[in-house]
Amino acid sequence: MGEYKLVVLTRPVEGREEEFNDWYNNQHLDDVLAIPGFTAAQRFRLKGDPMKPGAWNYFAIYEVSHDDPKAVIDDMMSRVGTDRMPMSEAMAEDLYCELFEEITPRKVAKVAQAA
């Protein structure tokens, strides 16, 4: 089974950040995780000022575990804007989304042990 990460960069419509976060955290993540093949999700917020004005200030990482990731993404896209995955008008339309394939196992830092 292949392991993939779907990375989604988003931002709220100006003045609607609370509504955007409420929808994303309390509805959208669960809607995506209801799709077979999606196994986990986590969101992040930009820390500090963006390097580039107008940059996305939120991103989500979705874990996808499936032999056919295109089928999983196609299923997700077929749900967008339906009752199974309503979208929020509080999210700006210029989101960015890419699927990445795992090419190495996850590495963990070696912790120095006290002598």
DABELTA-V57265 format. One record per pair of residues at least 4 apart in sequence whose ideal C-beta (glycine too) atoms are under 8 Angstrom apart, sorted by the first residue. I is the first residue (numbers start at 1). J is the second residue. D is the distance in whole Angstrom. If there is no record, write none. Layout:
I_J_D + I_J_D
This chain:
1_65_6 + 1_66_7 + 1_67_6 + 2_64_8 + 2_65_7 + 2_66_6 + 2_67_6 + 2_69_6 + 2_101_7 + 2_102_8 + 3_63_7 + 3_64_8 + 3_65_6 + 3_101_8 + 3_102_4 + 4_63_8 + 4_64_4 + 4_65_8 + 4_66_8 + 4_69_5 + 4_99_6 + 4_100_6 + 4_101_6 + 4_102_7 + 5_61_6 + 5_62_7 + 5_63_6 + 5_64_7 + 5_99_7 + 5_100_5 + 5_102_7 + 6_38_8 + 6_61_7 + 6_62_4 + 6_64_6 + 6_73_7 + 6_97_7 + 6_98_7 + 6_99_5 + 6_100_8 + 7_59_6 + 7_60_8 + 7_61_6 + 7_97_7 + 7_98_5 + 7_99_8 + 7_100_6 + 8_59_6 + 8_60_5 + 8_62_7 + 8_95_6 + 8_96_7 + 8_97_5 + 9_56_4 + 9_58_7 + 9_59_5 + 9_95_6 + 9_96_4 + 9_97_8 + 10_20_8 + 10_24_8 + 10_56_6 + 10_58_5 + 10_59_7 + 10_60_7 + 10_91_6 + 10_92_7 + 10_95_5 + 11_56_5 + 11_57_5 + 11_58_6 + 11_91_8 + 11_92_5 + 11_94_7 + 11_95_8 + 12_16_5 + 12_17_4 + 12_19_8 + 12_20_4 + 12_21_7 + 12_58_8 + 12_90_6 + 12_91_6 + 12_92_7 + 13_20_7 + 13_89_7 + 13_90_5 + 13_91_7 + 13_92_5 + 16_20_6 + 16_89_8 + 16_90_4 + 17_21_6 + 17_90_8 + 18_22_6 + 19_23_6 + 19_88_7 + 19_90_4 + 20_24_6 + 20_88_6 + 20_90_4 + 20_91_6 + 21_25_6 + 22_26_6 + 23_27_5 + 23_28_6 + 23_88_4 + 23_90_6 + 23_91_7 + 24_28_5 + 24_29_7 + 24_43_7 + 24_58_8 + 24_60_8 + 24_88_7 + 24_91_7 + 25_29_6 + 25_43_7 + 26_30_8 + 27_31_6 + 27_86_7 + 28_32_6 + 28_85_7 + 28_87_8 + 28_88_7 + 29_33_6 + 29_41_5 + 29_43_7 + 29_60_8 + 30_34_6 + 31_35_8 + 31_79_7 + 31_84_7 + 31_85_4 + 31_86_8 + 32_38_5 + 32_41_6 + 32_62_6 + 32_76_7 + 32_85_7 + 33_38_5 + 33_39_8 + 33_40_8 + 33_41_6 + 34_38_8 + 34_84_7 + 35_72_7 + 35_75_5 + 35_76_5 + 35_79_7 + 36_66_8 + 36_72_7 + 36_75_7 + 37_64_5 + 37_65_7 + 37_66_4 + 37_69_7 + 37_71_7 + 37_72_4 + 37_75_7 + 38_62_6 + 38_63_7 + 38_64_6 + 38_72_7 + 38_76_8 + 39_63_5 + 39_64_7 + 39_65_5 + 40_62_7 + 40_63_4 + 41_60_6 + 41_61_7 + 41_62_5 + 41_63_7 + 42_60_7 + 42_61_5 + 43_58_6 + 43_59_7 + 43_60_5 + 44_58_7 + 44_59_5 + 44_60_7 + 44_61_8 + 45_57_6 + 45_58_6 + 46_50_6 + 46_55_7 + 46_56_8 + 46_57_4 + 46_58_7 + 50_54_8 + 50_55_4 + 50_57_7 + 51_55_7 + 56_95_8 + 56_96_7 + 64_69_5 + 64_72_6 + 64_73_8 + 64_99_7 + 66_71_7 + 66_72_5 + 68_72_7 + 69_73_6 + 69_99_6 + 69_101_8 + 70_74_6 + 71_75_6 + 72_76_7 + 73_77_6 + 73_99_6 + 74_78_6 + 75_79_7 + 76_80_7 + 76_85_7 + 78_82_8 + 79_84_4 + 79_85_4 + 80_85_5 + 80_87_6 + 81_85_7 + 81_86_7 + 81_87_6 + 82_86_7 + 87_91_7 + 91_95_7
